[in-house]
Amino acid sequence: MGNSTSPFTLEANPGTDIWRKPPTTNVWSAPITRTTSGLLKNFRSARVTFWAPWTERYDQAGMVFVPRRASSSPPTGTEAPEKWLKTGIEYYLGEPQLSTVGCDRWADWNIGPLTKPVDPERGVTLEARRESDELGKSVWIYRLILDESTGEEIERIALREVTWILADEDEDDGKGWVLDISPLIARPEKNATAPLCADFKDFTVASTKFKGLNPNISIDMYFMAPLSNDRLRQHPKASLLFAKRTPSVDDLKQIIGCSAFVGLDTEYGLDKGNYSLHQVGFAYMATISADIDSSRDTFEHFATRQKILSTTFDITPKESDNCHRPLRRPQRFGNDRALTHDQLDESLGNLMQNYKSRATADGKDNLVLVLFEYPAEWAFLVQFPSILPYFSKWLDVRDLAHELAPKGKTPGLCDMLKCFGYSSCDVRPRIDTSAGSGNAHNAGNDAVLTLAALENLLVPSNQIKLQLKQTCHLIASSFESPDLSRLPFTASIEIPDGNPLPKALRSAAKIAQVYLNHYFPIRTGVRRLPLTERDQPKQVRKVISAWIAFKTLDDLNRFIHQNQHTIINGRVLKIISLYNPNSNEDRLSNARRETVRQERASRRIAAETFDLGYLFITW
């Protein structure tokens, strides 16, 4: 399995769809072409970039995944497969929405808004990739925000986790199941007068093509493969250190006094469907200080205060390397060195010896390896096992963050540091591209930022900030209009002259953050203006108003009374109550309410639907 395509266009006639709904609906009529197939066990990731002129309800494009038994035939144009997963854009409620549908038995569907603007000429990029943690394995669906000049990923927005798709991959020693992956386009509206045409800028599938997890097989270490937790536990050279994971803050506090910390980050690129190593970054920190104020700190001050030692290894590409290598950000801390892949092992050994000597001079007995979202780094470590004995333990900063703030999805490294108070310009400084630098991540810089995140995570005030951020994103709604039958105590927030809301209130999460501590809202949302011709090129929709819901009528009235005509960012707010006592569901008679509950329960049972929870938490 491995495929990367040039741009192409697909077309779908009216009345085409992929959908399954009880009791009898089972549609598989979308045109399926350009399919890439391979063993399900070998699947690593798939990425698609596309856009279309959406006009009809349920217009859709993206990619579709079909796991099937190796003994079965690929699905035909009309016969639906047993299981499938599709993700992409779907036109719903008058606008394109991020959409994912999983069908293990019956289809379940979730949608969410395009919270970041889309340039139709560049399209939207989605990725499905294999991931694993201490609870098991799954496929995560992401929207990727790419740098306009380099094409490098600058933000990853989690959309959905799908667990069932990999459940059977180990049958018959990994040869029992095949995965078919295809670009998707469909136009379900039967009365449409023309087909839907979508432009696909890129469609890429990556897989593990080699047995790199078997230490007895010689492989090209220039390429890296992801490893599951089970394989790491069984790996003859990696298992000893992997078992010494530091999973909690209490465990970390027990080793701080006798340990120095080494941050590690790696950067990769795709080469013919495999991941090739571009950069390796290390950073050394002798101790952790909990007496800091990150809202007034900078990374330069952090590196100076902690006497950070940082090194970046730039891997010189092979002549056969066909991978695009984006221009990366310059080294901000320490030094960098260009070398070939064959020289890396010796250089790593020398660096580890230097770190060990420095730790001894600093009065530390042990080195602790610090990672942030560890699978890529462990894929690197098992290829260079000579450095593993230098570490007594290892930790993933995300483990600690999840323990301290377990309500929602843990933010990424940059968003976490901004949550702690570091400025956006310090986390990702502006780059002078005319000087030969780019906007892609630098492994050495990110290794230093990983150590900064670890230190900041132990500050109690930062733990509260992280918990607050998660709470705000749980409160934030993706819907532009509130369901007043469920949220009767709701108010609208507007600007009297019809201008857009101030910057501090231009997202549902920001509204929750502004008002959470004093008014305790239970749901927030924003309304945007329809697209105009002027806004169309970048899909920019101005936030014209917002809504905020409360648990009780007293909370609603208090919010309106205390915030009417207040000024934020120089703009006067107008607060309007949306509460209507005549339509308040709570005032229904007991008999009527019981009838409504029974009807709703019957519909849920009949449809076998599932509560998808907060699948569209974004950071």
FENJOCOR-V556592 format. One line per field, one symbol per residue. phi: phi as a letter, one per 30 degrees, with the letter a starting at -180 (. if undefined). psi: psi as a letter, one per 20 degrees, with the letter a starting at -180 (. if undefined). Layout:
phi = ???
psi = ???
This chain:
phi = .labcdeabbbbdeicababbdcbdacbbddcbhdcbadedcdcabbbbaaaddbceieaalbbcbdbdddccedddbddddbabbblcbdbhiadbdbbbcbcbcdbbbbadddcdbdedciccbbcbdbbbdckbacccbccccdddciddcabcdcacccddcdcdddhhicdbcccbbdbaabdddcdcbdccbccdabbbcbdcbcddcddcdbdddccbdbddddddcddccdddedcdccbddddddcddcbcbbdbbbbbbdbhicccdcbbbbbcbdaccccbbddccbdddedddchdcbbcccdddddddcddcddcdddcbibbbcadddddedddddddddddddddddicdbccdcbbideddddddddbddddddcdabbcededddddbddbddddddddddddkddddddbddcddddjcbcddcdddddddddddddddddeddddedddddddddddccddbddddcbdcbbccbcediddddedbcadddddddcddcbhdcababccdddcdddeechcbddcabbbcbdbddddddddddbdidcbhicdcccbdcdbddcdddcddedddddddddddddddddhdbddicdcdbb
psi = oppprrqrpqqpqqjqroqppqhipnpmjqoorkppqrphhipgrpqqprrqnphqpjpqqcqqpopqqhirqqqaihoqrgqrpqqbppopkjqpqpppppngfqpqpqrqqnipqpohhhaqpqppqprqaiibqrpppqppoqphhijqpiqoopgqpohhhjhjhiqlkjjhqqpppqqpqqnhohjqiqrppppohqoppqroirliioiipproihqqqqprhghhhiphhhhghhilqnirhghghhighjqrpoqpqqprqpoliqpqpgqppqppphrppimrnhijrrhghghggjlppqppooopqrhjojppoqprqqphpbrqpprrhhiggghgggghhghgghgghjkphqppppronighhhhghiimihigiiphrqqphhggghghnjhapprrgghghhhiiqqhhhgnqqpnhijjrajqqphgghhghghgggghhiphhhhggghgggghhhhpqiphpqnihhmhmqqpprphjjrqqqhikjqhhggghhighhilqiqqrqqqqqprhhhghjlpopohrrqpqrhrhggghggggiipjrppkjppqopppjpohhjphijqqhgghhgggggghghgghilrqoibmikpq.
